């Protein structure tokens, strides 16, 4: 597939940037951005790169399995490491800085791998669109001097999907999926039990055939977000019975379906404006 000139120029700029980083670790999650970045780094640098995925209770098993499979399919060197962000009180208390502490834990672990394995740099998959969202993890990346090749090449999320599709990568249309902790309302402690409940709930919704959704944990209440194009199927008496059965079995007293549908970062709407303004 021939790329439009503007996108081809950005792709070339990305390759140049990746080669300039030397031997590079890629912070890898298996999402579209990090998967494309890992693939591009492997294309540009061959064995001079290593994708590293952090395994913890906040990473869904389906995501870990798919991320590992994609790396294997593409011949991308991969290392799985364990991170312990849940042991950090400042992470577990789940205030608006949770993502910062998660990424701080991740980049500390990657720095240890970088030093031990003799790599020159660390890169992660933030894109141009992420600049307009509440992303405290970007502040951690800046403090650790982690490179952002996709953002610096001026690539938007849609452009990354287009490049992935042109390269024949199956992840090009993969739904976005943040960590499981992002499903738990701010101020409610992040625990292994809460993460497990969210993961089981999302596995059950996936088994019903839905593609884009979130299970939002609000204590006794679960708030289910389904993509708007799939809401018609969700808004039936039969599906209401299924949702109720699934989530009451997981311990929720109240089961709700959000009529606004799925939207990334919906938990952030409760944060004060002054917190959102210092999110980067």
C-alpha positions in Angstrom: 0.0 0.0 0.0 1.4 3.4 -1.0 1.4 5.9 1.8 0.3 9.5 1.3 3.4 11.8 1.0 2.8 13.4 4.5 2.5 10.1 6.2 5.4 8.6 4.3 7.6 11.5 5.5 6.5 10.9 9.1 7.3 7.2 8.7 10.8 8.1 7.5 11.3 10.5 10.3 10.3 7.8 12.8 12.9 5.4 11.3 15.7 8.1 11.6 14.7 8.8 15.2 14.7 5.1 16.1 18.1 4.5 14.6 19.5 7.6 16.5 18.5 6.1 19.8 21.1 3.3 19.5 20.3 0.0 21.3 16.8 0.7 22.6 14.3 -0.9 25.0 10.7 -0.4 24.0 8.1 -0.2 26.8 5.6 -2.7 25.4 2.0 -3.4 26.3 0.7 -4.9 23.1 -1.7 -2.0 22.4 -1.7 -0.5 18.9 0.9 2.2 19.7 3.5 0.2 21.6 3.0 -2.8 19.2 3.6 -0.6 16.1 6.6 1.1 17.9 8.1 -2.3 18.7 7.6 -3.5 15.2 9.1 -0.3 13.7 12.1 -0.4 16.0 12.7 -4.0 15.0 12.4 -3.0 11.4 14.8 -0.1 11.8 17.3 -1.6 14.2 17.0 -5.4 14.1 18.7 -7.0 17.2 19.5 -3.6 18.6 16.1 -3.4 20.2 14.2 -5.3 22.9 10.5 -5.0 23.7 9.9 -5.3 27.5 6.4 -5.9 28.9 5.7 -5.4 32.6 3.5 -8.1 34.1 1.5 -7.2 37.2 -2.1 -7.7 38.5 -3.2 -4.6 36.6 -2.4 -6.2 33.2 -5.2 -8.4 32.0 -4.2 -12.0 31.0 -5.8 -11.6 27.6 -3.6 -8.6 27.0 -0.4 -10.3 28.1 -1.2 -13.4 25.9 -2.0 -11.3 22.8 1.1 -9.1 23.3 3.3 -12.1 23.6 1.7 -13.7 20.6 2.1 -10.6 18.4 5.8 -10.3 19.3 6.3 -14.0 18.4 4.5 -13.5 15.1 6.7 -10.6 14.1 10.0 -12.0 15.4 10.3 -9.1 17.9 12.6 -9.9 20.8 10.6 -9.8 24.0 11.3 -9.9 27.7 8.6 -10.1 30.4 9.5 -8.5 33.7 7.5 -8.2 37.0 6.6 -4.8 38.4 5.3 -4.1 41.9 3.3 -0.9 41.6 0.5 -2.4 43.8 2.9 -2.5 46.7 3.4 1.3 46.5 0.9 3.0 48.9 0.8 6.1 46.7 -0.3 3.9 43.8 -2.8 1.8 45.7 -4.6 4.8 47.2 -5.7 5.6 43.7 -5.8 9.3 43.5 -5.3 11.4 40.4 -1.5 10.7 40.4 -1.9 6.9 40.2 -0.7 6.7 36.6 2.4 8.7 37.5 3.4 6.2 40.1 2.7 3.3 37.8 4.9 4.7 35.1 7.6 5.6 37.6 7.7 2.0 38.7 7.8 0.8 35.1 10.6 3.2 34.1 12.7 2.3 37.2 12.4 -1.3 36.2 13.3 -0.6 32.6 16.3 1.4 33.7 17.5 -1.6 35.6 17.1 -3.8 32.5 18.8 -1.1 30.4 21.8 -1.0 32.6 22.0 -4.8 33.1 21.7 -5.5 29.4 23.8 -2.7 28.1 21.2 -0.7 26.1 21.5 3.0 25.3 17.9 4.2 25.6 14.3 3.6 26.5 11.3 4.5 24.4 7.5 4.3 24.8 4.5 4.6 22.6 2.9 7.9 23.5 1.4 9.6 20.4 0.5 13.1 19.3 -3.1 12.8 20.4 -2.1 11.9 23.9 -0.9 15.4 24.4 -4.5 16.6 24.7 -5.5 14.1 27.4 -5.0 13.7 31.2 -1.9 11.5 31.2 0.2 11.9 34.4 2.4 9.0 33.2 3.9 11.4 30.6 5.4 13.4 33.5 7.1 10.2 34.8 8.5 9.6 31.3 9.9 13.1 31.1 11.5 12.7 34.5 13.1 9.4 33.4 14.1 10.9 30.0 12.2 8.3 28.1 12.1 8.9 24.3 8.7 9.3 22.6 9.5 8.5 18.9 5.8 8.3 17.7 4.9 11.7 19.2 8.1 13.3 18.0 7.4 12.1 14.5 4.1 13.9 14.7 2.0 10.7 14.5 -1.6 10.7 15.6 -3.5 7.6 16.8 -5.3 7.3 13.4 -2.0 7.6 11.5 -0.5 4.9 13.6 -3.4 2.6 12.8 -3.0 3.5 9.1 0.7 2.7 9.1 0.0 -0.6 11.0 -2.6 -1.5 8.4 -0.3 -0.7 5.5 2.4 -2.9 7.1 -0.1 -5.8 7.4 -0.1 -5.8 11.2 -3.2 -7.5 12.7 -3.2 -5.1 15.6 -4.1 -2.1 13.4 -7.7 -2.0 14.5 -7.3 -3.4 18.0 -9.5 -1.7 20.5 -7.8 0.6 23.0 -7.3 -0.9 26.4 -5.8 0.8 29.4 -4.6 -1.0 32.5 -7.2 -2.6 34.8 -6.6 -0.1 37.5 -8.1 2.7 35.4 -11.5 1.0 35.8 -11.6 1.6 39.5 -13.0 4.9 40.7 -10.5 7.5 42.1 -10.3 7.3 45.9 -11.1 3.6 46.0 -8.1 1.5 46.9 -6.6 -0.6 44.1 -6.4 -4.2 45.3 -5.8 -7.5 43.7 -9.3 -8.5 44.4 -10.9 -5.5 42.8 -8.6 -5.9 39.7 -9.6 -9.6 39.5 -13.3 -8.7 39.6 -12.9 -6.2 36.8 -10.9 -8.6 34.7 -13.5 -11.4 35.2 -16.3 -9.0 34.3 -14.6 -7.8 31.1 -13.8 -11.4 30.1 -17.5 -12.3 30.5 -18.6 -9.3 28.4 -16.1 -10.2 25.7 -17.5 -13.8 25.7 -20.9 -12.2 24.9 -19.4 -10.9 21.7 -18.9 -7.2 22.5 -15.8 -5.6 21.1 -15.3 -2.2 22.8 -16.3 -1.8 26.4 -15.2 -1.0 30.0 -16.2 -2.3 33.4 -16.1 0.6 35.8 -15.8 -0.3 39.5 -17.7 2.0 41.9 -17.8 -0.1 45.0 -21.2 -1.8 45.3 -22.1 -0.5 41.8 -20.7 -1.6 38.5 -21.0 0.8 35.5 -20.7 -0.9 32.2 -19.7 1.1 29.2 -20.4 -0.4 25.7 -19.4 1.3 22.5 -22.2 3.3 21.0 -22.4 1.3 17.8 -22.9 -1.8 20.0 -25.4 -0.2 22.5 -28.5 -1.4 20.6 -27.5 -5.0 21.3 -26.8 -4.2 24.9 -30.1 -2.4 25.5 -32.3 -5.4 25.5 -34.2 -7.2 28.4 -32.2 -10.4 27.6 -28.9 -8.7 27.9 -29.9 -6.9 31.1 -30.5 -10.3 32.6 -27.1 -11.5 31.4 -25.3 -8.4 32.8 -27.1 -8.8 36.1 -26.3 -12.5 36.4 -22.6 -11.9 35.6 -22.0 -9.0 37.9 -24.1 -10.0 40.9 -22.1 -13.2 40.9 -19.0 -11.1 41.1 -20.3 -9.4 44.3 -21.8 -6.1 43.0 -25.2 -5.1 44.5 -26.1 -2.7 41.6 -25.6 -3.3 37.9 -25.8 -0.3 35.6 -25.3 0.3 31.9 -24.0 3.7 31.0 -26.2 5.3 28.3 -23.4 7.5 27.0 -21.5 4.5 25.9 -17.8 3.7 26.0 -15.4 6.6 26.2 -11.7 6.5 27.2 -10.9 8.3 30.4 -14.4 8.7 31.6 -13.2 8.3 35.2 -11.4 11.6 34.8 -14.6 13.6 34.5 -14.8 13.7 38.3 -11.4 15.4 38.7 -11.2 19.1 39.4 -10.1 21.4 36.5 -6.9 22.3 38.3 -5.9 18.6 38.5 -6.6 18.1 34.8 -4.6 21.1 33.9 -1.4 19.7 35.5 -1.9 16.2 34.0 1.3 16.2 31.9 
